[in-house]
Amino acid sequence: MLEPRAFAVAVQLLSRSGELVSRDQLLDAVWGHRYVTPSTLNRVIALVRRAFGDDIGNPKYIQTVHGAGYRFIGPIEPAPTALEGRVQARFGPPPAARLPAPLESLIGRRSELAKLGAMLVDARAATIVGSGGMGKTQFALAFAHQHADDYPDGVWFFDLVALQSAAQWLEMLGLALSMPPAAERGLVERVAQAFEGRRALLVLDNCDRLSGDVGQIAVELLRATDQLKLLATSQQPLSFVGERLLRMPPLALPEIRRPDAPPDLLEIESAPAVALLLARIRSIQPGFAIAEDNASVIVEICERLDGMPLALELAAARFALLSPAQVLERLAQRFRFLASDAAGRDERHRNLASLLDWSFSLLSPAEQQLLAWLSVFVQGWTVEAAIAVAAGFGHDPESAVELLTGLANKSLVAVHQSLNPPRYRLLESVRDFALARLVASGEEQRARGAHLAYVRRMAEDSHRDMVGGRMRERIGALVHEHGNIETAADYAIGAGEDPQSALQIAGSLMLYFKAHGSTLLGLRLCERVLSSAPLERTQARGRALMSRGVNSVMLQSLGPDVSLLEAVSIALETGDDWAAAYASGYYALWLANEGRPRETPPHSAIAEQIAQRLEDGILRGLAGLTRGWMYMAEGELEAALGALRSVRNLGGDLHQHHFIDMYIGLALFRIDDVAAAASQWHAALRNALAVGHIRGAAGSIEGCGYIAGQLGRPDRACICLGAAAQIRNRTAIPLYNFWIQHHDHAHASARAALGADGYSAAIRKGAALREEDAINDAAQWLQEFAELPTGHEAI
């Protein structure tokens, strides 16, 4: 059995089979921000080789590329894709809206946890109110994790710190439910409909600046649902009917002691403020203990910091270099109360500001500069991002990691080790402080330029990796980067005066937007950067036009022909063959969908020729898909099946695999091979769920309805048709034209079989079905239909 680190290294190499994985990449992915000696990695690589029975002199599995890294060169057999194993779907938040994993245990809040639990038994909304640094976020996360089982439909987490309006949060919630942007009233109604009858908890963190407007949306959602609950954190109430408030006090201090009595060490250590300070000190000094000679100093430190959790954590980091008496002495110098209530801040806010200033002053100049520069990131960053930013002011990767480690050890940077690779972030108060320092230093423009350069390179690398077969991994990383992507693009078309970078970002993320189902986000980003950039016919503009056109085809909106044709023209002029082929292929798809198949051959030919020359699996798959659609539009179903089957599962675009499976299934249904069609749509359903495409899953549900009607089961047909229509309406993505005649026939047949009233009731039953139940029912029925004997006739 491999030890955990060796297993993690093996996973990294296997997941990037055939690619060079550098030593730094392995260290970052497996060990995070911690420093690891070269000998440690060498030892772990040796363990992995031993597990594979590999020979370093004549490797069959793990190749050493001297001075660079390692490469897995052994064979990998793909997992079987047969119908074994049940497709299972459930309603819940997508990765970007899931509850973050807890980083540390909650200390000293037992009473508050009990109070909040009691509140949410009777009430449907509670707001945790307190000043900055009181630990509201950690408390809310701890409560949500403890009570997650009470919410079978999921705990949905949203950090509002980077948002400019409450409407943006509503839009984020809608996107998490695969809903297109809409007017606030209409979007509230759609979201409420999605949560109707569901036991879910919405956790809204950092509502401070948007409290009133968030409260207005919250009360509308709660009024329109029956079981949805809401938990918010804010420095002020959200002020809506039904809101319960839990004031977050400082951590309790030890009881006042008699001067002549010896300290009761157990009593002091059990006080929540002291317990937190000691826990954080021991994370950097495991052997630290409270004793008679330091107990009074520890207590005084907690008193000077008013039991404020963030202040205690920041002070604890100083114990790495200073004695308790030295820490207390510095606090005495820097934490005197101000004579006036400046800017309306209360004492704790002034303490926090002073503490941040004090902590900042103890950093080295390089650490101060990195902390300030990192404030331009929104929703966190990775080690690679920190390295890229630090390079902007002269640091190599090793020193950048050392600086980041120092900031993390000093509690100024929080680390999410549960993610792979780990992500880092600044607490809101620290970020505001660091951003103010950045502006004061006159380096904001340089820092934002470095951030933009990193995001652009990340987008370009993501495209390359997804074309190379690492789509799932890149999607998993990019779902956490939406804030950074939009911030960088907005800076590029604004103060950064670099529209080409904005165009490059929008174009490079085309496959991500399409495959992950973030087409609405992609379309809006493309439109924003294209409308702001000059009309120069650059390769970057061509890619952004391609991205807008592809997203428009997926949504069937905004006339994708104009964007795609211009994209092809620019790509051919600038020598961007891949983009020319991809945009041509999607234009051919659009023509076939519009009933103009005879116009497709010239455009399909461009995609075909370039795909063959580049030996690119994604382009070959797209070319085959365009041929299949052309044949289907002409009614040549056997030819369509041949074209589609010849490119099934080519390349690394998992969404394209799903797309091709859907149309193989449709062609099979049209030639009355319902068992084979069911099998194909079942496979397509599995692929749709793998990439999180709820609209793709609706296609298989729709197909299941067609088969049920064909086999004389109008009740099942209506359930599927009603459920599929509900998902289409919610996502605002209509049927492609190939499906419409079958859709209309299925509805007409069911109406004739059940009568008008029975048909309407059955459709309503399907529309009211929960999405996960509709998916699971369709998966089970498709499996049953796939097992019918060949040539089975309709009942």
C-alpha positions in Angstrom: 0.0 0.0 0.0 1.4 3.4 -1.0 1.7 6.1 1.7 -0.6 9.1 1.0 2.1 11.4 -0.5 3.3 8.7 -2.9 -0.3 7.9 -3.9 -0.9 11.6 -4.6 2.2 11.8 -6.7 1.1 8.7 -8.7 -2.3 10.3 -9.3 -0.7 13.5 -10.6 1.5 11.5 -13.1 -1.3 9.2 -14.2 -3.8 12.1 -14.7 -1.3 13.7 -17.0 -0.1 10.6 -18.8 2.5 11.3 -21.5 3.0 14.9 -20.3 6.1 16.3 -18.6 5.3 17.1 -15.0 7.9 19.4 -13.5 9.3 18.9 -10.0 7.8 22.2 -9.0 4.3 21.2 -10.2 4.5 18.0 -8.2 5.6 19.9 -5.1 2.9 22.5 -5.5 0.1 20.0 -6.2 1.0 17.4 -3.4 2.7 19.5 -0.7 1.0 22.9 -1.3 2.8 25.9 -0.1 5.1 24.1 2.4 8.8 23.8 1.6 10.0 20.3 0.8 13.6 19.3 0.2 14.5 17.7 -3.1 15.4 14.4 -1.3 11.8 14.1 -0.1 10.4 14.1 -3.6 13.2 11.7 -4.8 12.2 9.3 -2.0 8.5 9.4 -2.9 9.2 8.9 -6.6 11.3 5.8 -5.7 8.3 4.5 -3.7 6.0 5.0 -6.7 8.5 3.2 -9.0 8.7 0.3 -6.6 4.9 0.0 -6.5 4.8 -0.2 -10.3 7.8 -2.6 -10.4 9.6 -0.1 -12.6 13.4 0.0 -13.3 15.0 3.5 -13.3 17.6 2.3 -15.8 15.0 0.9 -18.3 11.7 2.6 -17.3 8.4 1.3 -18.5 6.2 3.5 -16.5 7.9 6.6 -15.0 10.5 8.4 -17.1 12.9 10.8 -15.5 13.6 13.9 -17.6 16.8 15.2 -16.0 16.7 18.7 -14.8 13.0 19.0 -15.7 10.7 16.5 -14.0 8.9 13.2 -14.7 6.6 11.6 -17.3 4.3 8.6 -17.0 4.9 6.5 -20.2 3.0 3.3 -19.3 -0.2 2.1 -20.9 -3.5 3.3 -19.5 -6.7 1.4 -20.2 -9.8 3.6 -20.3 -12.6 2.7 -17.9 -15.4 0.7 -19.6 -18.3 2.7 -20.9 -20.9 0.0 -21.1 -24.3 0.3 -19.4 -23.1 -1.3 -16.2 -23.6 0.9 -13.2 -26.6 3.0 -12.5 -26.7 6.7 -13.5 -27.6 8.6 -10.3 -28.3 12.3 -10.2 -29.1 14.5 -7.2 -30.0 18.1 -6.7 -27.3 20.2 -5.1 -24.8 23.1 -5.6 -22.3 23.0 -8.4 -18.6 23.1 -7.4 -18.4 26.9 -7.5 -21.3 27.1 -5.0 -20.3 24.3 -2.6 -19.5 24.9 1.0 -15.7 25.3 1.5 -14.1 22.6 3.6 -13.3 23.6 7.2 -9.6 24.5 7.7 -9.5 24.6 11.5 -11.8 23.6 14.3 -14.1 26.3 15.8 -13.1 27.3 19.4 -15.3 28.8 22.0 -18.6 29.2 20.2 -20.7 26.4 21.7 -23.3 28.6 23.1 -23.7 30.6 19.8 -24.0 27.4 17.8 -26.8 26.2 20.0 -28.6 29.5 19.8 -28.3 29.6 16.0 -29.6 26.0 15.8 -32.6 26.9 17.8 -33.3 30.0 15.7 -33.4 28.0 12.5 -35.8 25.4 13.9 -38.6 27.9 13.9 -37.3 30.7 11.7 -36.2 30.5 8.0 -33.5 33.1 8.0 -30.8 34.3 10.4 -28.0 36.8 10.1 -24.8 36.6 12.1 -24.0 40.2 12.9 -20.7 41.5 14.2 -17.7 43.7 13.5 -14.9 42.7 11.2 -12.5 40.1 12.7 -15.1 38.5 15.0 -15.0 35.2 13.1 -18.4 35.4 11.5 -17.4 33.4 8.4 -15.7 30.6 10.3 -18.7 30.3 12.6 -21.2 30.2 9.7 -19.1 27.5 7.9 -18.8 25.4 11.1 -22.6 25.6 11.7 -23.3 24.7 8.0 -21.0 21.7 8.1 -22.5 20.5 11.4 -26.1 20.8 10.1 -25.5 19.7 6.5 -27.5 16.5 6.9 -30.5 18.7 7.8 -30.5 20.0 4.2 -30.7 17.0 1.8 -30.9 19.5 -1.2 -27.6 21.0 -0.3 -25.9 23.9 1.4 -25.2 26.6 -1.2 -22.4 29.0 -0.3 -21.8 32.4 -1.9 -19.1 34.9 -0.9 -20.4 38.4 -1.7 -17.2 40.3 -0.9 -16.3 40.9 -4.6 -19.8 41.9 -5.8 -21.0 45.4 -6.6 -24.7 44.8 -6.3 -27.2 42.3 -4.8 -28.4 41.6 -8.4 -25.0 40.1 -9.1 -25.6 37.6 -6.3 -29.0 36.7 -7.7 -27.4 36.2 -11.1 -24.7 34.0 -9.5 -27.4 31.9 -7.9 -29.2 31.7 -11.2 -26.1 30.6 -13.0 -25.5 27.9 -10.4 -28.9 26.6 -11.4 -28.1 26.9 -15.1 -30.5 29.9 -15.6 -29.8 32.7 -18.0 -29.6 36.3 -16.8 -33.0 38.0 -16.7 -34.8 40.9 -15.1 -34.7 40.7 -11.3 -38.4 39.8 -10.9 -38.3 37.1 -13.5 -35.1 35.6 -12.1 -36.4 35.5 -8.5 -39.5 33.6 -9.7 -37.3 31.1 -11.6 -35.0 30.6 -8.7 -37.9 30.2 -6.3 -39.4 27.6 -8.6 -36.2 25.6 -8.6 -36.1 25.6 -4.8 -39.8 25.0 -4.3 -40.3 22.0 -2.0 -36.6 21.6 -1.4 -34.8 21.6 2.0 -31.7 23.6 1.2 -29.7 26.3 3.0 -28.3 29.4 1.3 -25.2 30.7 3.1 -24.4 34.3 2.1 -21.0 35.5 3.4 -19.9 39.1 3.7 -23.2 40.9 2.9 -22.0 44.1 4.6 -22.0 46.6 1.7 -25.1 45.1 0.0 -27.1 44.3 3.1 -30.4 46.1 2.3 -30.6 45.0 -1.3 -29.7 41.4 -0.4 -32.4 41.4 2.3 -35.0 42.5 -0.3 -34.1 39.6 -2.6 -33.9 37.2 0.3 -37.4 37.9 1.6 -38.8 37.5 -1.9 -37.2 34.1 -2.3 -38.3 33.0 1.1 -41.9 34.1 0.5 -42.0 32.2 -2.8 -40.7 28.9 -1.3 -41.8 26.8 1.6 -38.7 25.1 2.9 -35.7 27.1 1.7 -33.6 28.6 4.6 -31.0 31.4 4.6 -27.9 32.1 6.8 -26.0 35.4 6.2 -23.0 37.1 7.8 -22.8 40.8 7.8 -21.6 43.8 9.9 -25.2 45.1 9.9 -28.7 43.4 9.6 -30.2 42.7 6.2 -33.4 44.2 7.6 -36.2 42.1 6.2 -39.3 40.6 7.7 -38.6 37.2 9.4 -34.8 37.9 9.8 -33.4 36.6 13.2 -30.2 38.2 14.4 -27.3 36.5 16.2 -24.8 39.0 17.6 -21.3 37.6 17.4 -19.6 38.8 20.6 -15.9 38.7 21.4 -14.6 35.4 22.8 -15.0 35.1 26.5 -12.0 36.1 28.7 -11.0 34.5 32.0 -12.8 35.5 35.1 -11.3 38.5 37.0 -8.6 37.1 39.4 -7.7 38.2 42.9 -4.2 39.8 42.8 -3.1 37.8 45.8 -4.3 34.4 44.5 -2.2 32.1 42.3 -3.5 31.7 38.8 -5.8 28.7 38.1 -4.1 27.4 34.9 -6.9 25.1 33.9 -9.5 27.8 34.4 -7.5 30.3 32.3 -6.7 27.8 29.6 -10.4 26.8 29.2 -11.5 30.4 28.6 -12.4 30.6 24.9 -10.1 33.6 24.1 -7.1 32.0 25.7 -8.0 28.6 24.2 -8.0 30.1 20.7 -4.7 32.0 21.2 -3.0 28.9 22.6 -4.3 26.7 19.8 -2.9 29.1 17.1 0.4 29.5 19.0 0.8 25.7 19.1 0.3 25.4 15.4 3.7 27.1 15.1 5.2 26.1 18.5 3.8 22.6 19.3 5.4 22.6 22.7 4.1 25.9 24.0 2.4 25.6 27.4 0.8 28.0 29.7 2.5 28.2 33.1 2.6 30.4 36.2 5.3 32.6 34.8 3.5 33.4 31.5 -0.2 33.0 32.4 -0.8 36.6 33.4 0.9 37.8 30.2 -1.3 35.6 28.1 -4.4 36.8 29.8 -3.4 40.4 29.4 -2.8 39.9 25.7 -6.3 38.4 25.3 -7.7 41.4 27.2 -5.8 44.0 25.2 -7.2 42.3 22.0 -10.8 42.3 23.4 -11.2 38.6 22.7 -11.3 39.3 18.9 -10.7 36.1 17.0 -8.8 37.5 14.0 -6.7 39.7 16.3 -5.8 36.7 18.5 -4.8 34.7 15.4 -2.6 37.4 14.0 -1.0 38.0 17.4 -0.4 34.2 17.7 1.7 34.3 14.6 4.1 36.7 16.3 5.0 34.0 18.9 7.2 32.4 16.2 9.8 35.2 16.8 8.8 36.8 20.1 8.2 35.8 23.7 4.8 36.4 25.3 6.3 39.5 27.2 7.7 40.9 23.9 4.3 40.4 22.2 2.6 42.2 25.1 5.1 45.0 25.0 4.5 45.7 21.3 0.7 45.7 21.8 1.2 48.3 24.5 3.0 50.4 22.0 0.6 50.1 19.1 -2.9 49.5 20.6 -3.7 52.6 22.6 -7.3 53.7 22.0 -7.8 56.8 19.8 -9.2 59.9 21.5 -12.0 60.3 19.0 -14.4 58.0 17.2 -12.8 58.5 13.8 -14.9 57.6 10.8 -17.5 56.1 13.1 -15.4 53.0 13.9 -16.0 51.3 17.2 -13.1 50.2 19.4 -12.8 46.8 17.9 -12.5 48.1 14.4 -9.8 50.5 15.6 -8.1 47.5 17.2 -8.3 45.5 14.0 -6.9 48.3 11.9 -4.1 48.8 14.4 -3.3 45.1 14.5 -3.2 44.9 10.7 -0.8 47.9 10.6 1.3 46.3 13.3 1.4 42.9 11.6 2.2 44.6 8.3 5.1 46.5 9.9 6.7 43.2 11.2 6.8 41.8 7.6 9.9 42.0 5.6 9.7 44.6 2.7 9.4 41.8 0.2 6.5 40.2 2.2 4.8 43.6 2.5 5.0 44.0 -1.3 3.7 40.6 -2.1 0.8 40.9 0.3 -0.1 44.3 -1.3 0.1 42.8 -4.8 -2.0 39.8 -3.9 -4.9 42.1 -3.0 -5.8 42.4 -6.7 -6.9 38.8 -6.8 -10.7 38.1 -6.4 -11.8 34.8 -4.9 -8.3 33.6 -4.3 -5.3 32.3 -6.2 -2.9 29.3 -6.6 0.8 29.0 -6.0 1.4 29.5 -9.8 -0.5 32.8 -9.6 1.6 34.0 -6.6 4.8 33.1 -8.5 3.6 35.0 -11.6 2.8 38.1 -9.6 6.0 38.0 -7.5 8.0 37.8 -10.8 6.6 41.3 -11.5 8.8 42.7 -8.8 11.9 40.6 -9.3 11.4 37.3 -7.4 12.1 33.8 -8.8 9.7 30.9 -8.0 11.6 29.7 -5.0 11.7 33.0 -3.2 8.0 33.7 -4.2 7.0 30.4 -2.5 9.1 31.3 0.5 7.4 34.7 0.8 3.9 33.1 0.4 4.8 30.5 3.1 5.7 33.4 5.4 2.5 35.2 4.8 0.5 32.0 5.5 2.5 31.2 8.6 1.8 34.7 9.9 -2.0 34.2 9.4 -2.3 36.9 6.8 -3.1 34.4 4.0 -5.6 31.6 4.4 -4.9 28.3 2.7 -7.6 25.9 1.3 -5.7 22.6 1.4 -8.8 20.6 0.5 -8.6 21.8 -3.1 -6.1 20.4 -5.6 -4.0 22.3 -6.1 -4.4 24.3 -2.9 -5.9 27.8 -3.1 -5.0 30.9 -1.1 -7.1 33.9 -0.2 -7.0 37.0 1.9 -9.6 37.6 4.6 -11.8 40.6 3.6 -10.3 43.0 6.2 -6.8 42.0 5.2 -7.5 42.4 1.5 -9.0 45.9 2.1 -6.0 46.9 4.1 -3.5 45.4 1.6 -5.3 47.1 -1.4 -5.1 50.4 0.4 -1.4 49.9 0.9 -1.0 48.9 -2.8 -2.7 52.1 -3.9 -0.6 54.2 -1.5 2.6 52.6 -2.9 1.8 53.7 -6.4 2.2 50.1 -7.7 -1.4 49.3 -8.3 -1.1 49.5 -12.1 1.9 47.2 -12.1 0.2 44.7 -9.9 -3.0 44.7 -12.0 -0.9 44.3 -15.1 0.8 41.3 -13.6 -2.6 39.9 -12.6 -3.9 40.4 -16.1 -0.8 38.7 -17.6 -1.3 35.7 -15.3 -5.0 35.4 -16.2 -4.3 35.6 -19.9 -1.6 32.9 -19.7 -3.9 30.8 -17.5 -6.6 31.0 -20.2 -4.2 30.2 -23.0 -2.7 27.2 -21.0 -6.2 26.0 -20.2 -7.2 25.9 -23.9 -4.0 24.1 -24.8 -4.6 21.5 -22.0 -8.2 21.0 -22.9 -7.3 20.4 -26.5 -4.7 18.0 -25.2 -7.2 15.9 -23.3 -7.2 17.5 -19.8 -10.6 19.1 -19.9 -12.0 17.7 -16.7 -9.0 18.9 -14.7 -9.0 22.4 -16.2 -12.8 22.8 -15.7 -12.2 21.8 -12.1 -9.7 24.6 -11.7 -11.5 27.3 -13.8 -14.7 27.1 -11.9 -12.9 28.9 -9.0 -11.5 31.6 -11.3 -14.6 33.5 -12.6 -13.9 36.5 -10.4 -10.3 36.7 -11.6 -11.3 36.3 -15.2 -13.8 39.0 -15.2 -11.7 41.4 -13.1 -8.7 40.9 -15.4 -10.8 41.4 -18.6 -12.4 44.5 -17.2 -9.1 46.0 -16.3 -7.7 45.2 -19.8 -10.5 47.0 -21.6 -10.4 49.9 -19.1 -7.5 51.3 -17.1 -5.1 48.7 -18.4 -5.6 49.9 -22.0 -4.8 46.3 -23.3 -7.9 45.2 -25.2 -5.9 42.5 -27.1 -5.4 40.7 -23.8 -9.1 40.9 -23.0 -9.9 39.4 -26.4 -7.4 36.7 -25.9 -8.9 35.7 -22.5 -12.4 35.6 -24.0 -11.3 33.5 -27.0 -9.0 31.1 -25.1 -11.8 30.1 -22.7 -14.3 29.2 -25.5 -14.0 25.4 -24.8 -14.5 26.0 -21.1 -17.6 28.1 -21.5 -19.1 25.5 -23.9 -18.1 22.3 -22.1 -19.0 23.4 -18.6 -22.2 25.0 -19.6 -21.1 28.5 -18.7 -22.3 29.8 -22.1 -24.1 32.8 -20.7 -21.0 33.9 -18.8 -18.9 33.4 -21.9 -21.3 35.2 -24.2 -21.5 38.3 -21.9 -17.7 38.4 -21.5 -17.2 38.2 -25.3 -19.7 40.9 -26.0 -18.2 43.2 -23.4 -14.6 42.9 -24.7 -15.6 42.9 -28.4 -17.6 46.1 -28.0 -14.8 47.8 -26.1 -11.8 46.7 -28.3 -10.8 48.4 -31.6 -11.8 46.7 -34.8 -8.3 45.6 -35.7 -8.4 42.2 -37.4 -6.0 40.5 -35.0 -5.8 36.8 -34.1 -7.1 37.6 -30.6 -10.2 39.3 -32.1 -10.8 36.3 -34.3 -10.7 34.0 -31.3 -13.1 36.2 -29.3 -15.5 36.3 -32.3 -15.3 32.5 -32.5 -16.1 32.2 -28.8 -19.1 34.5 -29.1 -20.3 32.6 -32.2 -20.0 29.2 -30.6 -21.8 30.3 -27.4 -24.5 31.9 -29.6 -25.0 28.6 -31.4 -25.3 26.8 -28.1 -27.9 29.3 -27.0 -29.4 29.7 -30.5 -29.3 33.5 -30.2 -27.9 36.7 -31.5 -27.2 35.5 -35.1 -24.0 33.4 -34.7 -23.4 33.5 -38.4 -22.0 37.0 -38.4 -19.5 36.3 -35.6 -18.4 32.9 -37.0 -17.9 34.1 -40.6 -15.8 37.0 -39.5 -13.9 34.7 -37.1 -13.1 32.4 -40.0 -12.0 35.3 -42.2 -9.7 36.7 -39.6 -8.3 33.3 -38.7 -7.4 32.5 -42.3 -5.7 35.9 -42.6 -3.7 35.5 -39.4 -2.7 31.8 -39.9 -4.8 30.6 -37.0 -5.8 27.2 -38.6 -7.3 25.7 -35.5 -9.7 28.6 -35.0 -10.5 28.7 -38.7 -11.5 25.0 -38.6 -13.5 25.3 -35.4 -15.4 28.4 -36.4 -16.1 26.8 -39.8 -17.4 23.6 -38.2 -19.8 25.5 -36.0 -21.0 27.6 -38.8 -21.8 24.4 -40.8 -23.7 23.1 -37.7 -25.7 26.3 -37.6 -26.5 26.1 -41.3 -27.7 22.5 -40.9 -29.8 23.4 -37.9 -31.4 26.2 -39.9 -32.4 23.8 -42.7 -29.7 24.9 -45.2 -27.6 21.7 -45.4 -26.6 22.2 -49.0 -24.7 25.3 -48.0 -22.6 23.4 -45.4 -20.0 21.5 -47.6 -17.5 24.4 -48.2 -17.4 25.2 -44.4 -17.4 21.6 -43.4 -14.5 21.0 -45.8 -12.4 23.6 -44.1 -12.9 21.9 -40.8 -12.2 18.5 -42.3 -9.0 19.4 -44.1 -7.5 21.3 -41.2 -8.5 18.5 -38.8 -6.7 15.9 -40.9 -3.6 18.1 -41.4 -3.3 18.9 -37.7 -4.3 15.4 -36.6 -6.5 17.0 -34.0 -9.1 14.8 -32.3 -11.5 17.6 -31.3 -11.5 19.1 -34.8 -11.9 15.6 -36.4 -14.9 15.0 -34.0 -16.4 18.4 -34.9 -15.9 17.7 -38.7 -17.7 14.4 -38.3 -20.5 16.0 -36.3 -21.0 18.6 -39.1 -21.2 15.8 -41.6 -23.7 13.9 -39.5 -25.9 16.9 -39.1 -25.7 17.6 -42.9 -26.8 14.0 -43.6 -29.6 14.2 -41.0 -30.9 17.4 -42.5 -31.0 15.6 -45.9 -32.8 12.6 -44.4 -29.8 10.3 -45.1 -29.8 8.6 -41.7 -27.5 5.6 -42.4 -24.9 8.1 -43.7 -25.4 10.2 -40.6 -24.8 7.2 -38.4 -21.7 6.3 -40.2 -20.3 9.8 -40.0 -21.1 10.2 -36.3 -19.9 6.8 -35.2 -16.6 7.3 -37.0 -15.7 10.2 -34.7 -17.3 9.0 -31.4 -15.1 9.9 -28.4 -12.3 11.5 -30.4 -10.4 14.2 -28.7 -10.7 15.4 -25.1 -13.9 17.5 -25.4 -16.3 15.6 -23.1 -19.2 17.9 -24.1 -18.6 17.1 -27.8 -18.7 13.4 -26.9 -22.1 13.9 -25.3 -23.3 16.0 -28.3 -22.3 13.2 -30.8 -23.9 10.5 -28.7 -27.2 12.5 -28.6 -27.4 12.6 -32.4 -26.4 9.0 -32.8 -29.3 8.2 -30.6 -31.6 10.5 -32.5 -30.6 8.9 -35.9 -31.2 5.4 -34.4 -34.6 6.5 -33.1 -35.5 7.8 -36.5 -34.8 4.4 -38.1 -36.9 2.7 -35.4 -34.0 1.0 -33.5 -35.4 2.1 -30.2 -33.2 -0.3 -28.1 -30.0 1.0 -29.6 -31.3 4.6 -29.3 -32.0 4.1 -25.6 -28.5 2.7 -25.1 -27.0 5.7 -26.8 -29.0 8.2 -24.9 -28.2 6.5 -21.7 -24.4 6.9 -22.5 -25.1 10.5 -23.5 -26.8 11.1 -20.2 -23.8 9.8 -18.3 -21.5 12.2 -20.3 -23.8 15.1 -19.6 -23.7 14.5 -15.9 -19.9 14.1 -16.0 -19.5 17.7 -17.3 -22.3 19.1 -15.2 -24.6 19.9 -18.2 -28.1 19.9 -16.9 -29.4 21.0 -20.3 -27.6 18.1 -21.9 -29.2 15.7 -19.4 -32.6 17.1 -20.5 -31.9 16.0 -24.1 -31.7 12.3 -22.9 -34.9 12.8 -20.8 -36.6 14.1 -24.0 -35.4 11.1 -26.0 -36.6 8.8 -23.3 -40.1 10.4 -23.7 -40.0 9.7 -27.4 -39.2 6.0 -26.8 -41.8 5.7 -24.1 -44.5 7.1 -26.5 -43.3 4.8 -29.3 -43.6 1.8 -27.0 -47.2 2.7 -25.9 -46.4 4.3 -22.5 -47.9 7.8 -22.9 -47.8 8.3 -19.1 -44.0 7.9 -19.0 -43.7 10.0 -22.2 -45.5 12.9 -20.6 -43.5 12.8 -17.5 -40.2 12.9 -19.5 -41.5 15.6 -21.9 -42.8 17.8 -19.1 -39.5 17.5 -17.1 -37.4 18.2 -20.2 -39.4 21.2 -21.1 -39.1 22.6 -17.5 -35.3 22.3 -17.7 -35.2 23.9 -21.2 -37.3 26.8 -20.0 -35.2 27.3 -17.0 -31.9 27.3 -18.9 -33.4 29.3 -21.8 -31.8 26.9 -24.3 -34.4 25.6 -26.8 -34.5 22.5 -28.9 -32.4 22.3 -32.0 -34.5 22.0 -35.1 -33.8 18.2 -35.7 -35.8 17.4 -32.6 -38.9 19.5 -33.2 -40.9 17.2 -35.4 -40.3 14.3 -32.9 -41.2 16.6 -30.0 -44.4 17.7 -31.7 -45.3 14.1 -32.6 -44.6 12.8 -29.1 -46.9 15.4 -27.6 -49.7 14.8 -30.1 -49.5 11.0 -29.6 -49.7 11.4 -25.8 -52.6 13.8 -26.1 -54.5 11.4 -28.3 -53.8 8.4 -26.0 -54.6 10.2 -22.7 -57.2 12.7 -23.7 -56.7 16.5 -23.2 -57.2 16.4 -19.4 -55.1 13.3 -18.8 -52.3 14.7 -21.0 -52.3 18.0 -19.3 -52.2 16.4 -15.9 -49.3 14.1 -16.9 -47.3 17.0 -18.4 -47.8 19.0 -15.2 -46.6 16.0 -13.2 -43.4 15.8 -15.2 -42.8 19.6 -14.9 -43.2 19.4 -11.2 -40.7 16.5 -10.9 -37.4 17.4 -9.3 -34.6 17.4 -11.8 -32.6 14.7 -10.1 -35.7 12.5 -9.9 -36.4 13.1 -13.6 -32.8 12.2 -14.5 -32.8 9.1 -12.3 -36.2 7.9 -13.7 -35.1 8.5 -17.3 -31.8 6.7 -16.7 -33.7 3.6 -15.3 -36.2 3.6 -18.1 -33.5 4.1 -20.8 -31.7 1.1 -19.3 -34.9 -1.0 -19.5 -35.6 0.1 -23.1 -31.9 -0.7 -24.0 -32.5 -4.3 -22.9 -35.4 -4.9 -25.2 -34.8 -7.6 -27.9 -33.8 -6.4 -31.3 -36.7 -5.7 -33.5 -39.1 -5.1 -30.6 -42.3 -3.6 -31.9 -44.3 -0.9 -30.3 -47.0 -2.0 -27.9 
